[in-house]
Amino acid sequence: MMKRHDKTRSKQTWAWPPPSSPLMWPLTSPPQPPSKPATFNSTISQPHRFSPSKHSSRLRTCFFKPIFQC
């Protein structure tokens, strides 16, 4: 029983980071917070489409730094 509890606890700790990251994900792309790779792709494509390369690089550093810190 104790071992089972430890397993569930470890799963919970693994599940904890995602809930904290969605708080920052809405800044980049709210529609698809659960899938990280898709959100990363959208953050890369959005700046390129909507703003010049200089702005995109700045946006990338601003968005990606906090995400990676999380």
PDB file with one MODEL, atoms N, CA, C and O in Angstrom:
MODEL        1
ATOM      1  N   MET A   1       0.841  -1.212   0.000  1.00  0.00           N
ATOM      2  CA  MET A   1       0.000   0.000   0.000  1.00  0.00           C
ATOM      3  C   MET A   1       0.879   1.267   0.000  1.00  0.00           C
ATOM      4  O   MET A   1       0.630   2.216  -0.744  1.00  0.00           O
ATOM      5  N   MET A   2       1.905   1.249   0.852  1.00  0.00           N
ATOM      6  CA  MET A   2       2.782   2.427   0.899  1.00  0.00           C
ATOM      7  C   MET A   2       3.458   2.635  -0.456  1.00  0.00           C
ATOM      8  O   MET A   2       3.561   3.763  -0.937  1.00  0.00           O
ATOM      9  N   LYS A   3       3.913   1.552  -1.063  1.00  0.00           N
ATOM     10  CA  LYS A   3       4.588   1.680  -2.360  1.00  0.00           C
ATOM     11  C   LYS A   3       3.609   2.265  -3.387  1.00  0.00           C
ATOM     12  O   LYS A   3       3.982   3.115  -4.195  1.00  0.00           O
ATOM     13  N   ARG A   4       2.375   1.809  -3.346  1.00  0.00           N
ATOM     14  CA  ARG A   4       1.384   2.342  -4.282  1.00  0.00           C
ATOM     15  C   ARG A   4       1.221   3.846  -4.075  1.00  0.00           C
ATOM     16  O   ARG A   4       1.169   4.619  -5.031  1.00  0.00           O
ATOM     17  N   HIS A   5       1.141   4.242  -2.805  1.00  0.00           N
ATOM     18  CA  HIS A   5       1.002   5.676  -2.518  1.00  0.00           C
ATOM     19  C   HIS A   5       2.187   6.456  -3.082  1.00  0.00           C
ATOM     20  O   HIS A   5       2.024   7.543  -3.637  1.00  0.00           O
ATOM     21  N   ASP A   6       3.374   5.888  -2.932  1.00  0.00           N
ATOM     22  CA  ASP A   6       4.564   6.566  -3.468  1.00  0.00           C
ATOM     23  C   ASP A   6       4.430   6.730  -4.981  1.00  0.00           C
ATOM     24  O   ASP A   6       4.775   7.776  -5.532  1.00  0.00           O
ATOM     25  N   LYS A   7       3.929   5.695  -5.646  1.00  0.00           N
ATOM     26  CA  LYS A   7       3.783   5.780  -7.108  1.00  0.00           C
ATOM     27  C   LYS A   7       2.821   6.903  -7.475  1.00  0.00           C
ATOM     28  O   LYS A   7       3.119   7.722  -8.345  1.00  0.00           O
ATOM     29  N   THR A   8       1.675   6.941  -6.817  1.00  0.00           N
ATOM     30  CA  THR A   8       0.703   7.993  -7.121  1.00  0.00           C
ATOM     31  C   THR A   8       1.313   9.360  -6.809  1.00  0.00           C
ATOM     32  O   THR A   8       1.085  10.325  -7.539  1.00  0.00           O
ATOM     33  N   ARG A   9       2.080   9.442  -5.735  1.00  0.00           N
ATOM     34  CA  ARG A   9       2.695  10.725  -5.371  1.00  0.00           C
ATOM     35  C   ARG A   9       3.660  11.160  -6.468  1.00  0.00           C
ATOM     36  O   ARG A   9       3.647  12.316  -6.889  1.00  0.00           O
ATOM     37  N   SER A  10       4.486  10.242  -6.923  1.00  0.00           N
ATOM     38  CA  SER A  10       5.438  10.589  -7.984  1.00  0.00           C
ATOM     39  C   SER A  10       4.673  11.046  -9.232  1.00  0.00           C
ATOM     40  O   SER A  10       5.084  11.995  -9.898  1.00  0.00           O
ATOM     41  N   LYS A  11       3.565  10.370  -9.545  1.00  0.00           N
ATOM     42  CA  LYS A  11       2.761  10.780 -10.695  1.00  0.00           C
ATOM     43  C   LYS A  11       2.234  12.201 -10.476  1.00  0.00           C
ATOM     44  O   LYS A  11       2.241  13.023 -11.393  1.00  0.00           O
ATOM     45  N   GLN A  12       1.784  12.476  -9.263  1.00  0.00           N
ATOM     46  CA  GLN A  12       1.251  13.812  -8.977  1.00  0.00           C
ATOM     47  C   GLN A  12       2.343  14.865  -9.175  1.00  0.00           C
ATOM     48  O   GLN A  12       2.100  15.913  -9.773  1.00  0.00           O
ATOM     49  N   THR A  13       3.543  14.582  -8.672  1.00  0.00           N
ATOM     50  CA  THR A  13       4.626  15.559  -8.822  1.00  0.00           C
ATOM     51  C   THR A  13       4.902  15.777 -10.309  1.00  0.00           C
ATOM     52  O   THR A  13       5.180  16.898 -10.735  1.00  0.00           O
ATOM     53  N   TRP A  14       4.824  14.691 -11.102  1.00  0.00           N
ATOM     54  CA  TRP A  14       5.036  14.845 -12.554  1.00  0.00           C
ATOM     55  C   TRP A  14       3.904  15.664 -13.172  1.00  0.00           C
ATOM     56  O   TRP A  14       4.117  16.394 -14.140  1.00  0.00           O
ATOM     57  N   ALA A  15       2.709  15.543 -12.614  1.00  0.00           N
ATOM     58  CA  ALA A  15       1.563  16.261 -13.167  1.00  0.00           C
ATOM     59  C   ALA A  15       1.525  17.712 -12.687  1.00  0.00           C
ATOM     60  O   ALA A  15       0.802  18.538 -13.244  1.00  0.00           O
ATOM     61  N   TRP A  16       2.311  18.018 -11.649  1.00  0.00           N
ATOM     62  CA  TRP A  16       2.255  19.389 -11.111  1.00  0.00           C
ATOM     63  C   TRP A  16       2.825  20.428 -12.077  1.00  0.00           C
ATOM     64  O   TRP A  16       2.200  21.473 -12.255  1.00  0.00           O
ATOM     65  N   PRO A  17       3.982  20.196 -12.710  1.00  0.00           N
ATOM     66  CA  PRO A  17       4.547  21.230 -13.604  1.00  0.00           C
ATOM     67  C   PRO A  17       3.582  21.734 -14.682  1.00  0.00           C
ATOM     68  O   PRO A  17       3.490  22.945 -14.883  1.00  0.00           O
ATOM     69  N   PRO A  18       2.856  20.846 -15.387  1.00  0.00           N
ATOM     70  CA  PRO A  18       1.934  21.338 -16.425  1.00  0.00           C
ATOM     71  C   PRO A  18       0.928  22.381 -15.918  1.00  0.00           C
ATOM     72  O   PRO A  18       0.786  23.433 -16.542  1.00  0.00           O
ATOM     73  N   PRO A  19       0.216  22.118 -14.790  1.00  0.00           N
ATOM     74  CA  PRO A  19      -0.749  23.112 -14.307  1.00  0.00           C
ATOM     75  C   PRO A  19      -0.109  24.482 -14.075  1.00  0.00           C
ATOM     76  O   PRO A  19      -0.758  25.509 -14.280  1.00  0.00           O
ATOM     77  N   SER A  20       1.152  24.507 -13.651  1.00  0.00           N
ATOM     78  CA  SER A  20       1.800  25.796 -13.396  1.00  0.00           C
ATOM     79  C   SER A  20       2.205  26.453 -14.715  1.00  0.00           C
ATOM     80  O   SER A  20       2.208  27.680 -14.812  1.00  0.00           O
ATOM     81  N   SER A  21       2.550  25.649 -15.741  1.00  0.00           N
ATOM     82  CA  SER A  21       2.972  26.231 -17.024  1.00  0.00           C
ATOM     83  C   SER A  21       1.793  26.844 -17.795  1.00  0.00           C
ATOM     84  O   SER A  21       1.964  27.913 -18.382  1.00  0.00           O
ATOM     85  N   PRO A  22       0.604  26.220 -17.821  1.00  0.00           N
ATOM     86  CA  PRO A  22      -0.531  26.844 -18.523  1.00  0.00           C
ATOM     87  C   PRO A  22      -0.763  28.289 -18.103  1.00  0.00           C
ATOM     88  O   PRO A  22      -1.278  29.082 -18.891  1.00  0.00           O
ATOM     89  N   LEU A  23      -0.387  28.648 -16.864  1.00  0.00           N
ATOM     90  CA  LEU A  23      -0.536  30.046 -16.457  1.00  0.00           C
ATOM     91  C   LEU A  23       0.259  30.948 -17.392  1.00  0.00           C
ATOM     92  O   LEU A  23      -0.146  32.081 -17.652  1.00  0.00           O
ATOM     93  N   MET A  24       1.392  30.454 -17.902  1.00  0.00           N
ATOM     94  CA  MET A  24       2.205  31.249 -18.812  1.00  0.00           C
ATOM     95  C   MET A  24       1.830  30.957 -20.273  1.00  0.00           C
ATOM     96  O   MET A  24       1.987  31.813 -21.143  1.00  0.00           O
ATOM     97  N   TRP A  25       1.331  29.737 -20.533  1.00  0.00           N
ATOM     98  CA  TRP A  25       0.987  29.377 -21.920  1.00  0.00           C
ATOM     99  C   TRP A  25      -0.040  30.323 -22.533  1.00  0.00           C
ATOM    100  O   TRP A  25       0.095  30.680 -23.703  1.00  0.00           O
ATOM    101  N   PRO A  26      -1.069  30.746 -21.781  1.00  0.00           N
ATOM    102  CA  PRO A  26      -2.066  31.652 -22.380  1.00  0.00           C
ATOM    103  C   PRO A  26      -1.426  32.858 -23.056  1.00  0.00           C
ATOM    104  O   PRO A  26      -1.980  33.387 -24.019  1.00  0.00           O
ATOM    105  N   LEU A  27      -0.258  33.305 -22.565  1.00  0.00           N
ATOM    106  CA  LEU A  27       0.418  34.441 -23.191  1.00  0.00           C
ATOM    107  C   LEU A  27       0.837  34.090 -24.611  1.00  0.00           C
ATOM    108  O   LEU A  27       0.782  34.934 -25.504  1.00  0.00           O
ATOM    109  N   THR A  28       1.257  32.841 -24.821  1.00  0.00           N
ATOM    110  CA  THR A  28       1.747  32.460 -26.144  1.00  0.00           C
ATOM    111  C   THR A  28       0.607  31.968 -27.027  1.00  0.00           C
ATOM    112  O   THR A  28       0.362  32.528 -28.095  1.00  0.00           O
ATOM    113  N   SER A  29      -0.110  30.896 -26.576  1.00  0.00           N
ATOM    114  CA  SER A  29      -1.198  30.368 -27.398  1.00  0.00           C
ATOM    115  C   SER A  29      -2.192  29.628 -26.500  1.00  0.00           C
ATOM    116  O   SER A  29      -1.917  28.496 -26.100  1.00  0.00           O
ATOM    117  N   PRO A  30      -3.327  30.224 -26.174  1.00  0.00           N
ATOM    118  CA  PRO A  30      -4.320  29.620 -25.296  1.00  0.00           C
ATOM    119  C   PRO A  30      -5.013  28.385 -25.859  1.00  0.00           C
ATOM    120  O   PRO A  30      -5.373  27.505 -25.077  1.00  0.00           O
ATOM    121  N   PRO A  31      -5.225  28.263 -27.180  1.00  0.00           N
ATOM    122  CA  PRO A  31      -6.037  27.163 -27.691  1.00  0.00           C
ATOM    123  C   PRO A  31      -5.481  25.788 -27.344  1.00  0.00           C
ATOM    124  O   PRO A  31      -6.258  24.868 -27.090  1.00  0.00           O
ATOM    125  N   GLN A  32      -4.140  25.616 -27.323  1.00  0.00           N
ATOM    126  CA  GLN A  32      -3.573  24.279 -27.118  1.00  0.00           C
ATOM    127  C   GLN A  32      -2.483  24.289 -26.042  1.00  0.00           C
ATOM    128  O   GLN A  32      -1.306  24.132 -26.364  1.00  0.00           O
ATOM    129  N   PRO A  33      -2.858  24.471 -24.759  1.00  0.00           N
ATOM    130  CA  PRO A  33      -1.864  24.468 -23.687  1.00  0.00           C
ATOM    131  C   PRO A  33      -1.286  23.089 -23.368  1.00  0.00           C
ATOM    132  O   PRO A  33      -0.101  23.001 -23.047  1.00  0.00           O
ATOM    133  N   PRO A  34      -2.085  21.987 -23.443  1.00  0.00           N
ATOM    134  CA  PRO A  34      -1.555  20.692 -22.997  1.00  0.00           C
ATOM    135  C   PRO A  34      -0.378  20.205 -23.839  1.00  0.00           C
ATOM    136  O   PRO A  34       0.567  19.629 -23.300  1.00  0.00           O
ATOM    137  N   SER A  35      -0.420  20.429 -25.156  1.00  0.00           N
ATOM    138  CA  SER A  35       0.647  19.910 -26.020  1.00  0.00           C
ATOM    139  C   SER A  35       1.753  20.948 -26.135  1.00  0.00           C
ATOM    140  O   SER A  35       1.580  21.981 -26.782  1.00  0.00           O
ATOM    141  N   LYS A  36       2.888  20.670 -25.504  1.00  0.00           N
ATOM    142  CA  LYS A  36       3.964  21.661 -25.481  1.00  0.00           C
ATOM    143  C   LYS A  36       4.594  21.867 -26.862  1.00  0.00           C
ATOM    144  O   LYS A  36       4.778  23.016 -27.263  1.00  0.00           O
ATOM    145  N   PRO A  37       4.930  20.821 -27.600  1.00  0.00           N
ATOM    146  CA  PRO A  37       5.572  21.021 -28.904  1.00  0.00           C
ATOM    147  C   PRO A  37       4.726  21.879 -29.845  1.00  0.00           C
ATOM    148  O   PRO A  37       5.252  22.728 -30.563  1.00  0.00           O
ATOM    149  N   ALA A  38       3.414  21.650 -29.835  1.00  0.00           N
ATOM    150  CA  ALA A  38       2.532  22.413 -30.714  1.00  0.00           C
ATOM    151  C   ALA A  38       2.569  23.887 -30.325  1.00  0.00           C
ATOM    152  O   ALA A  38       2.613  24.759 -31.193  1.00  0.00           O
ATOM    153  N   THR A  39       2.552  24.170 -29.015  1.00  0.00           N
ATOM    154  CA  THR A  39       2.576  25.561 -28.572  1.00  0.00           C
ATOM    155  C   THR A  39       3.899  26.202 -28.977  1.00  0.00           C
ATOM    156  O   THR A  39       3.923  27.357 -29.402  1.00  0.00           O
ATOM    157  N   PHE A  40       4.996  25.464 -28.851  1.00  0.00           N
ATOM    158  CA  PHE A  40       6.291  26.009 -29.246  1.00  0.00           C
ATOM    159  C   PHE A  40       6.281  26.349 -30.740  1.00  0.00           C
ATOM    160  O   PHE A  40       6.778  27.399 -31.148  1.00  0.00           O
ATOM    161  N   ASN A  41       5.718  25.462 -31.540  1.00  0.00           N
ATOM    162  CA  ASN A  41       5.655  25.720 -32.980  1.00  0.00           C
ATOM    163  C   ASN A  41       4.837  26.981 -33.257  1.00  0.00           C
ATOM    164  O   ASN A  41       5.217  27.807 -34.087  1.00  0.00           O
ATOM    165  N   SER A  42       3.716  27.120 -32.558  1.00  0.00           N
ATOM    166  CA  SER A  42       2.861  28.283 -32.797  1.00  0.00           C
ATOM    167  C   SER A  42       3.587  29.565 -32.393  1.00  0.00           C
ATOM    168  O   SER A  42       3.501  30.574 -33.092  1.00  0.00           O
ATOM    169  N   THR A  43       4.302  29.526 -31.265  1.00  0.00           N
ATOM    170  CA  THR A  43       5.013  30.729 -30.816  1.00  0.00           C
ATOM    171  C   THR A  43       6.070  31.107 -31.846  1.00  0.00           C
ATOM    172  O   THR A  43       6.320  32.292 -32.067  1.00  0.00           O
ATOM    173  N   ILE A  44       6.691  30.118 -32.477  1.00  0.00           N
ATOM    174  CA  ILE A  44       7.718  30.408 -33.482  1.00  0.00           C
ATOM    175  C   ILE A  44       7.069  30.962 -34.757  1.00  0.00           C
ATOM    176  O   ILE A  44       7.585  31.906 -35.356  1.00  0.00           O
ATOM    177  N   SER A  45       5.942  30.379 -35.169  1.00  0.00           N
ATOM    178  CA  SER A  45       5.318  30.779 -36.438  1.00  0.00           C
ATOM    179  C   SER A  45       4.628  32.138 -36.294  1.00  0.00           C
ATOM    180  O   SER A  45       4.679  32.958 -37.211  1.00  0.00           O
ATOM    181  N   GLN A  46       3.987  32.380 -35.154  1.00  0.00           N
ATOM    182  CA  GLN A  46       3.244  33.635 -34.990  1.00  0.00           C
ATOM    183  C   GLN A  46       4.135  34.869 -35.174  1.00  0.00           C
ATOM    184  O   GLN A  46       3.812  35.726 -35.997  1.00  0.00           O
ATOM    185  N   PRO A  47       5.253  34.985 -34.429  1.00  0.00           N
ATOM    186  CA  PRO A  47       6.098  36.177 -34.589  1.00  0.00           C
ATOM    187  C   PRO A  47       6.576  36.349 -36.034  1.00  0.00           C
ATOM    188  O   PRO A  47       6.608  37.465 -36.554  1.00  0.00           O
ATOM    189  N   HIS A  48       6.948  35.236 -36.678  1.00  0.00           N
ATOM    190  CA  HIS A  48       7.434  35.326 -38.054  1.00  0.00           C
ATOM    191  C   HIS A  48       6.339  35.872 -38.972  1.00  0.00           C
ATOM    192  O   HIS A  48       6.616  36.653 -39.882  1.00  0.00           O
ATOM    193  N   ARG A  49       5.110  35.461 -38.729  1.00  0.00           N
ATOM    194  CA  ARG A  49       4.017  35.866 -39.611  1.00  0.00           C
ATOM    195  C   ARG A  49       3.614  37.313 -39.350  1.00  0.00           C
ATOM    196  O   ARG A  49       3.431  38.090 -40.287  1.00  0.00           O
ATOM    197  N   PHE A  50       3.477  37.673 -38.074  1.00  0.00           N
ATOM    198  CA  PHE A  50       2.848  38.953 -37.743  1.00  0.00           C
ATOM    199  C   PHE A  50       3.851  40.087 -37.573  1.00  0.00           C
ATOM    200  O   PHE A  50       3.477  41.257 -37.652  1.00  0.00           O
ATOM    201  N   SER A  51       5.136  39.754 -37.336  1.00  0.00           N
ATOM    202  CA  SER A  51       6.094  40.833 -37.096  1.00  0.00           C
ATOM    203  C   SER A  51       7.416  40.529 -37.787  1.00  0.00           C
ATOM    204  O   SER A  51       7.688  39.373 -38.112  1.00  0.00           O
ATOM    205  N   PRO A  52       8.239  41.543 -38.016  1.00  0.00           N
ATOM    206  CA  PRO A  52       9.540  41.335 -38.664  1.00  0.00           C
ATOM    207  C   PRO A  52      10.460  40.422 -37.860  1.00  0.00           C
ATOM    208  O   PRO A  52      10.156  40.057 -36.725  1.00  0.00           O
ATOM    209  N   SER A  53      11.578  40.063 -38.463  1.00  0.00           N
ATOM    210  CA  SER A  53      12.477  39.088 -37.831  1.00  0.00           C
ATOM    211  C   SER A  53      13.011  39.624 -36.503  1.00  0.00           C
ATOM    212  O   SER A  53      13.141  38.870 -35.539  1.00  0.00           O
ATOM    213  N   LYS A  54      13.319  40.917 -36.449  1.00  0.00           N
ATOM    214  CA  LYS A  54      13.865  41.486 -35.212  1.00  0.00           C
ATOM    215  C   LYS A  54      12.863  41.302 -34.070  1.00  0.00           C
ATOM    216  O   LYS A  54      13.221  40.872 -32.973  1.00  0.00           O
ATOM    217  N   HIS A  55      11.597  41.639 -34.353  1.00  0.00           N
ATOM    218  CA  HIS A  55      10.579  41.499 -33.312  1.00  0.00           C
ATOM    219  C   HIS A  55      10.386  40.038 -32.927  1.00  0.00           C
ATOM    220  O   HIS A  55      10.196  39.722 -31.753  1.00  0.00           O
ATOM    221  N   SER A  56      10.436  39.145 -33.919  1.00  0.00           N
ATOM    222  CA  SER A  56      10.209  37.733 -33.630  1.00  0.00           C
ATOM    223  C   SER A  56      11.288  37.220 -32.678  1.00  0.00           C
ATOM    224  O   SER A  56      10.994  36.477 -31.741  1.00  0.00           O
ATOM    225  N   SER A  57      12.540  37.621 -32.921  1.00  0.00           N
ATOM    226  CA  SER A  57      13.620  37.148 -32.047  1.00  0.00           C
ATOM    227  C   SER A  57      13.396  37.673 -30.627  1.00  0.00           C
ATOM    228  O   SER A  57      13.596  36.961 -29.643  1.00  0.00           O
ATOM    229  N   ARG A  58      12.975  38.941 -30.549  1.00  0.00           N
ATOM    230  CA  ARG A  58      12.731  39.498 -29.220  1.00  0.00           C
ATOM    231  C   ARG A  58      11.586  38.755 -28.542  1.00  0.00           C
ATOM    232  O   ARG A  58      11.690  38.399 -27.368  1.00  0.00           O
ATOM    233  N   LEU A  59      10.502  38.517 -29.263  1.00  0.00           N
ATOM    234  CA  LEU A  59       9.364  37.801 -28.694  1.00  0.00           C
ATOM    235  C   LEU A  59       9.797  36.415 -28.240  1.00  0.00           C
ATOM    236  O   LEU A  59       9.418  35.954 -27.164  1.00  0.00           O
ATOM    237  N   ARG A  60      10.597  35.757 -29.076  1.00  0.00           N
ATOM    238  CA  ARG A  60      11.034  34.407 -28.730  1.00  0.00           C
ATOM    239  C   ARG A  60      11.778  34.407 -27.402  1.00  0.00           C
ATOM    240  O   ARG A  60      11.493  33.586 -26.530  1.00  0.00           O
ATOM    241  N   THR A  61      12.723  35.316 -27.244  1.00  0.00           N
ATOM    242  CA  THR A  61      13.502  35.339 -26.006  1.00  0.00           C
ATOM    243  C   THR A  61      12.579  35.647 -24.828  1.00  0.00           C
ATOM    244  O   THR A  61      12.700  35.037 -23.766  1.00  0.00           O
ATOM    245  N   CYS A  62      11.657  36.593 -25.015  1.00  0.00           N
ATOM    246  CA  CYS A  62      10.762  36.965 -23.920  1.00  0.00           C
ATOM    247  C   CYS A  62       9.864  35.787 -23.537  1.00  0.00           C
ATOM    248  O   CYS A  62       9.666  35.511 -22.353  1.00  0.00           O
ATOM    249  N   PHE A  63       9.320  35.096 -24.543  1.00  0.00           N
ATOM    250  CA  PHE A  63       8.377  34.016 -24.257  1.00  0.00           C
ATOM    251  C   PHE A  63       9.087  32.750 -23.797  1.00  0.00           C
ATOM    252  O   PHE A  63       8.657  32.091 -22.850  1.00  0.00           O
ATOM    253  N   PHE A  64      10.181  32.421 -24.481  1.00  0.00           N
ATOM    254  CA  PHE A  64      10.809  31.130 -24.226  1.00  0.00           C
ATOM    255  C   PHE A  64      11.570  31.112 -22.904  1.00  0.00           C
ATOM    256  O   PHE A  64      11.622  30.078 -22.238  1.00  0.00           O
ATOM    257  N   LYS A  65      12.161  32.240 -22.515  1.00  0.00           N
ATOM    258  CA  LYS A  65      12.925  32.252 -21.269  1.00  0.00           C
ATOM    259  C   LYS A  65      12.049  31.871 -20.080  1.00  0.00           C
ATOM    260  O   LYS A  65      12.402  30.944 -19.352  1.00  0.00           O
ATOM    261  N   PRO A  66      10.913  32.549 -19.849  1.00  0.00           N
ATOM    262  CA  PRO A  66      10.054  32.170 -18.719  1.00  0.00           C
ATOM    263  C   PRO A  66       9.555  30.736 -18.831  1.00  0.00           C
ATOM    264  O   PRO A  66       9.444  30.043 -17.819  1.00  0.00           O
ATOM    265  N   ILE A  67       9.253  30.281 -20.042  1.00  0.00           N
ATOM    266  CA  ILE A  67       8.756  28.915 -20.210  1.00  0.00           C
ATOM    267  C   ILE A  67       9.833  27.912 -19.812  1.00  0.00           C
ATOM    268  O   ILE A  67       9.566  26.944 -19.099  1.00  0.00           O
ATOM    269  N   PHE A  68      11.059  28.159 -20.285  1.00  0.00           N
ATOM    270  CA  PHE A  68      12.133  27.232 -19.952  1.00  0.00           C
ATOM    271  C   PHE A  68      12.428  27.271 -18.453  1.00  0.00           C
ATOM    272  O   PHE A  68      12.777  26.251 -17.860  1.00  0.00           O
ATOM    273  N   GLN A  69      12.287  28.444 -17.843  1.00  0.00           N
ATOM    274  CA  GLN A  69      12.526  28.543 -16.403  1.00  0.00           C
ATOM    275  C   GLN A  69      11.519  27.693 -15.641  1.00  0.00           C
ATOM    276  O   GLN A  69      11.852  27.074 -14.630  1.00  0.00           O
ATOM    277  N   CYS A  70      10.272  27.668 -16.139  1.00  0.00           N
ATOM    278  CA  CYS A  70       9.254  26.850 -15.483  1.00  0.00           C
ATOM    279  C   CYS A  70       9.635  25.375 -15.634  1.00  0.00           C
ATOM    280  O   CYS A  70       8.914  24.499 -15.155  1.00  0.00           O
TER     281      CYS A  70
ENDMDL
END
